[in-house]
């Protein structure tokens, strides 16, 4: 798909824009939505977030747009430095891109990216959303990290493989007329 460094950066940008919004929705609505509504007594997740003054991150309440921006910056940097280059190399260790059907090879790259990015981004999320008001305890942090990996891995695998990457490839093909 991407043929040069500029195209790889655009491909990563499109991927991260879609992915970060998907994860924020997944985290706030699917995983924590019922708890947020129960704690605040609100009738919707968005009203619950507004009632509590934002989303807890870095030991304070921040607006949703701030956490999307923070997660986007980290995810984009990690995708460009770790996700894309390493996942391609991992896929090439098992498949020859010239001899393997493109769908199989692209699926291998997606799986490798998920396998690399989920633990790293979950680690960062465990730091970002750690309940610092209780003090910092390494075992609590590690338990939160493992919990996030367990929540995020299935979502990442299926959403990237069946929704996000096909959408990104379609957008990319239209942008670069491939």
C-alpha positions in Angstrom: 0.0 0.0 0.0 2.2 3.0 1.1 5.1 3.3 -1.3 7.3 5.9 0.5 7.8 7.5 3.9 5.3 10.3 3.3 2.6 7.8 2.4 3.5 5.6 5.4 3.1 8.7 7.7 -0.3 9.5 6.1 -1.4 5.9 6.4 -0.4 5.9 10.1 -2.2 9.2 10.6 -5.5 7.9 9.2 -5.2 4.7 11.2 -4.5 6.5 14.5 -7.3 9.1 14.0 -9.8 6.4 13.6 -8.3 4.1 16.2 -8.0 6.7 19.0 -11.6 7.7 18.6 -12.7 4.1 18.6 -10.8 3.3 21.8 -12.1 6.4 23.6 -15.6 5.4 22.7 -15.0 1.8 23.7 -13.3 2.7 27.0 -15.9 5.4 28.1 -19.1 3.8 26.8 -18.6 0.1 26.6 -16.3 -0.6 29.6 -17.0 2.2 32.0 -20.3 3.7 30.8 -22.6 1.9 33.3 -20.3 2.7 36.2 -20.1 6.4 35.2 -23.9 6.6 34.9 -24.4 4.8 38.2 -21.9 7.0 40.1 -23.3 10.3 38.8 -27.0 9.3 38.5 -27.0 10.6 34.9 -29.2 9.1 32.1 -26.4 8.9 29.6 -22.6 8.5 29.5 -22.0 11.9 28.1 -24.2 13.5 30.8 -22.3 11.5 33.4 -18.9 12.8 32.1 -20.2 16.3 32.1 -21.6 15.8 35.6 -18.2 14.7 37.0 -16.4 17.5 35.2 -14.6 15.5 32.5 -12.7 12.3 32.4 -10.1 11.3 35.1 -6.6 11.4 33.6 -3.3 12.3 35.2 -4.9 12.7 38.6 -7.4 15.4 37.4 -10.6 15.7 35.4 -9.9 16.6 31.7 -12.4 17.2 28.9 -12.8 14.4 26.4 -11.1 16.4 23.6 -7.9 16.7 25.8 -7.6 12.9 26.4 -8.2 12.3 22.7 -5.4 14.7 21.8 -3.0 13.2 24.4 -3.8 9.6 23.3 -3.5 10.6 19.6 0.0 12.1 20.1 1.3 9.0 21.9 -0.4 6.6 19.6 0.9 8.3 16.4 4.4 8.5 17.7 4.4 4.8 18.7 2.7 3.7 15.5 5.4 5.5 13.4 8.4 4.4 15.6 7.3 0.9 16.7 4.0 -0.3 15.2 4.5 0.0 11.5 8.2 -0.8 11.1 8.3 -3.7 13.6 5.0 -5.3 12.5 6.2 -5.4 8.9 9.5 -7.1 10.0 7.6 -9.6 12.2 5.2 -10.4 9.3 8.2 -10.9 7.0 9.8 -13.3 9.4 6.9 -15.7 8.7 5.7 -14.8 5.2 7.4 -13.6 2.0 5.5 -10.6 0.9 6.2 -11.4 -2.8 5.0 -15.0 -2.6 2.1 -14.6 0.0 -1.4 -13.6 -1.0 -1.7 -9.8 -0.1 -4.7 -10.4 2.2 -2.8 -13.0 4.2 0.3 -10.8 4.4 -1.7 -7.7 5.3 -3.6 -9.7 8.0 -0.2 -10.8 9.4 1.0 -7.2 9.6 -2.3 -6.2 11.3 -2.0 -9.0 13.9 1.7 -8.1 14.6 0.7 -4.4 15.0 -2.0 -5.3 17.5 0.4 -7.6 19.3 2.9 -4.8 19.7 0.7 -1.8 20.2 -1.9 -3.1 22.7 0.6 -3.9 25.5 2.4 -0.6 25.0 -0.7 1.6 24.7 -2.3 -0.2 27.6 0.8 0.4 29.7 0.5 4.2 28.9 -3.2 4.1 29.6 -2.5 2.5 33.0 -0.2 5.4 33.7 -2.6 8.0 32.4 -5.7 6.8 34.2 -4.1 5.4 37.4 -6.0 6.4 40.5 -3.2 8.7 41.9 -5.5 9.9 44.7 -4.8 6.6 46.4 -1.0 6.9 46.1 1.0 4.9 43.7 1.5 1.1 44.2 3.3 -0.9 41.6 1.1 -4.0 42.0 -2.0 -1.9 41.5 -0.4 -0.4 38.4 0.5 -3.8 37.0 -2.9 -5.2 37.7 -4.5 -2.2 35.9 -2.1 -2.7 33.0 -3.0 -6.5 32.7 -6.7 -5.6 33.0 -6.4 -3.1 30.2 -4.5 -5.5 28.0 -7.3 -8.1 28.5 -10.0 -5.6 27.7 -8.2 -4.0 24.7 -6.7 -7.0 22.9 -9.9 -8.6 21.7 -11.4 -5.2 20.7 -8.1 -4.2 18.9 -7.8 -7.5 17.1 -11.3 -7.6 15.7 -11.8 -3.9 15.1 -8.4 -3.5 13.3 -8.8 -6.7 11.3 -12.4 -6.3 10.2 -13.2 -2.6 10.3 -10.4 -0.1 10.9 -7.8 -1.4 8.5 -10.2 -2.1 5.6 -11.6 1.4 6.1 -8.1 3.0 6.2 -7.0 1.1 3.1 -10.1 2.3 1.2 -9.5 5.9 2.3 -5.8 5.6 1.4 -6.6 4.2 -2.0 -8.9 7.0 -2.8 -6.4 9.6 -1.6 -3.5 8.3 -3.6 -5.6 6.8 -6.5 -4.1 3.3 -6.1 
